[in-house]
Amino acid sequence: MKYIISFLSIFFFFACSKDDSAGSRTFIPDDLTVLSLTSIRGETVNAPAGDAGSPTSVNIIYIQGTVDSQSGLELTGLKVRVRVLGDNGTPLGISEDICTPAEIAPGGSCTFSTSVVLEGADYKTSQSIEITPGCDQGNGTLRLIPVTWPNS
């Protein structure tokens, strides 16, 4: 009987200590990254005149891309926070938008499409775009993308 109990103890020890191939069960920021950008474009839009009388122009930067998860967790509330930066890292505009889908399975990915309105700055003065993916479980890895605009 003593040997049977020893054998069963060893058997259960090895059976319960298997490697879980689904990945970590703890959120790790490096597991959530911006995988690719499909589009970055800038535009100056003429806004209609309001009560003040004269029309104004607004500069907008549109960004689209994919967020990838290497996490072993289901992630919920997926979003991206985007900051457009000018000379010396001066913030020109910020936006936060929900990804599609907003929930992904372990190892999944989602897409985002966002626009950032630049207050009082031409979109061509932007030097870089900072994108931070996030979810209900935490923030992912920040990605800094330098931008250069063609002369027009």
C-alpha positions as CSV (number, residue, x, y, z in Angstrom):
1,M,0.0,0.0,0.0
2,K,2.9,2.3,0.9
3,Y,4.3,1.9,-2.6
4,I,1.0,2.5,-4.3
5,I,0.6,5.8,-2.5
6,S,4.1,6.9,-3.4
7,F,3.5,6.0,-7.0
8,L,0.3,7.9,-7.1
9,S,1.9,10.9,-5.4
10,I,4.6,11.0,-8.1
11,F,2.1,10.5,-10.9
12,F,-0.1,13.4,-9.7
13,F,2.9,15.6,-9.2
14,F,4.0,15.2,-12.9
15,A,0.5,15.3,-14.2
16,C,-0.3,18.6,-12.5
17,S,3.0,20.2,-13.4
18,K,2.6,20.1,-17.2
19,D,3.7,23.1,-19.2
20,D,0.8,25.3,-20.3
21,S,1.5,26.1,-24.0
22,A,-1.2,28.9,-24.0
23,G,1.4,31.3,-22.6
24,S,1.7,33.4,-19.5
25,R,-1.4,33.9,-17.3
26,T,-0.1,37.3,-16.2
27,F,-0.3,40.4,-18.4
28,I,3.1,41.4,-19.7
29,P,3.4,44.8,-21.5
30,D,5.9,43.4,-24.1
31,D,3.2,40.9,-25.2
32,L,0.9,43.7,-26.6
33,T,2.5,45.7,-29.4
34,V,1.7,47.7,-32.5
35,L,2.5,45.1,-35.2
36,S,2.2,47.2,-38.3
37,L,0.9,50.5,-39.6
38,T,-1.1,50.4,-42.8
39,S,-1.5,54.1,-43.2
40,I,-0.4,57.5,-41.9
41,R,-1.6,60.6,-43.7
42,G,-2.2,64.2,-43.0
43,E,-4.8,66.6,-44.2
44,T,-5.8,70.3,-43.8
45,V,-9.6,70.6,-43.7
46,N,-11.4,73.9,-44.1
47,A,-14.0,74.3,-41.3
48,P,-17.1,76.4,-42.1
49,A,-17.5,79.8,-40.6
50,G,-19.4,79.8,-37.3
51,D,-20.8,82.8,-35.4
52,A,-17.3,84.4,-35.5
53,G,-17.7,84.9,-39.2
54,S,-14.4,83.7,-40.8
55,P,-13.7,80.1,-41.8
56,T,-10.7,78.3,-40.2
57,S,-8.6,75.4,-41.2
58,V,-8.0,72.3,-39.1
59,N,-5.0,69.9,-39.5
60,I,-5.7,66.2,-38.9
61,I,-3.5,63.1,-39.0
62,Y,-5.1,59.8,-39.7
63,I,-3.4,56.5,-38.5
64,Q,-4.4,52.9,-39.2
65,G,-2.7,49.8,-38.0
66,T,-2.7,46.4,-36.3
67,V,-2.1,45.5,-32.6
68,D,-0.8,42.0,-31.9
69,S,-0.9,40.0,-28.7
70,Q,1.6,37.3,-27.8
71,S,-0.2,36.9,-24.4
72,G,-1.7,33.7,-23.2
73,L,-4.7,35.8,-21.9
74,E,-7.9,36.8,-23.4
75,L,-7.7,40.6,-23.7
76,T,-10.6,42.9,-23.3
77,G,-11.2,46.6,-23.8
78,L,-8.5,46.9,-26.5
79,K,-7.6,50.5,-27.5
80,V,-4.7,52.7,-28.7
81,R,-3.5,56.0,-27.4
82,V,-1.9,58.1,-30.0
83,R,0.2,61.3,-29.4
84,V,1.5,63.4,-32.3
85,L,4.8,65.1,-31.4
86,G,6.6,68.1,-32.9
87,D,10.1,69.5,-32.4
88,N,11.8,68.3,-29.2
89,G,8.8,66.1,-28.3
90,T,6.3,68.9,-28.0
91,P,2.8,67.4,-28.0
92,L,0.7,68.6,-30.9
93,G,-2.4,66.4,-30.4
94,I,-3.7,63.3,-28.7
95,S,-6.4,60.7,-29.4
96,E,-7.6,57.4,-27.9
97,D,-9.8,55.0,-29.8
98,I,-11.1,51.5,-29.4
99,C,-9.7,48.7,-31.5
100,T,-11.8,46.2,-33.7
101,P,-12.5,43.8,-32.2
102,A,-12.2,45.1,-28.7
103,E,-11.7,41.6,-27.3
104,I,-9.3,39.0,-28.6
105,A,-8.4,35.4,-27.8
106,P,-4.9,34.5,-26.6
107,G,-2.4,35.3,-29.4
108,G,-4.9,37.3,-31.4
109,S,-4.8,40.7,-33.1
110,C,-7.0,43.7,-33.7
111,T,-7.0,46.7,-36.0
112,F,-7.4,50.4,-35.2
113,S,-8.2,53.5,-37.1
114,T,-7.9,56.9,-35.4
115,S,-7.5,60.6,-36.2
116,V,-5.7,63.2,-34.2
117,V,-6.7,66.9,-34.5
118,L,-3.7,69.2,-34.2
119,E,-4.5,72.3,-32.2
120,G,-2.9,75.3,-33.9
121,A,-0.2,73.4,-35.8
122,D,0.2,72.3,-39.4
123,Y,0.4,68.5,-39.7
124,K,3.7,68.8,-41.6
125,T,5.3,70.1,-38.4
126,S,4.8,66.8,-36.7
127,Q,8.1,64.8,-36.3
128,S,6.9,61.6,-34.7
129,I,3.8,59.6,-33.7
130,E,3.7,57.7,-30.4
131,I,1.3,54.8,-30.2
132,T,0.6,52.9,-27.0
133,P,-1.8,49.9,-27.2
134,G,-3.8,49.2,-24.1
135,C,-6.5,46.9,-22.7
136,D,-8.4,46.3,-19.5
137,Q,-5.4,44.2,-18.3
138,G,-2.8,47.0,-18.7
139,N,-0.8,49.0,-21.2
140,G,1.3,47.5,-23.9
141,T,4.6,48.5,-25.4
142,L,4.9,52.1,-26.7
143,R,6.0,52.4,-30.3
144,L,7.5,55.7,-31.6
145,I,7.3,56.2,-35.3
146,P,9.3,59.0,-37.0
147,V,7.4,60.8,-39.8
148,T,8.5,62.9,-42.7
149,W,6.1,64.6,-45.0
150,P,6.8,65.2,-48.7
151,N,7.1,68.8,-49.7
152,S,4.0,70.1,-51.5
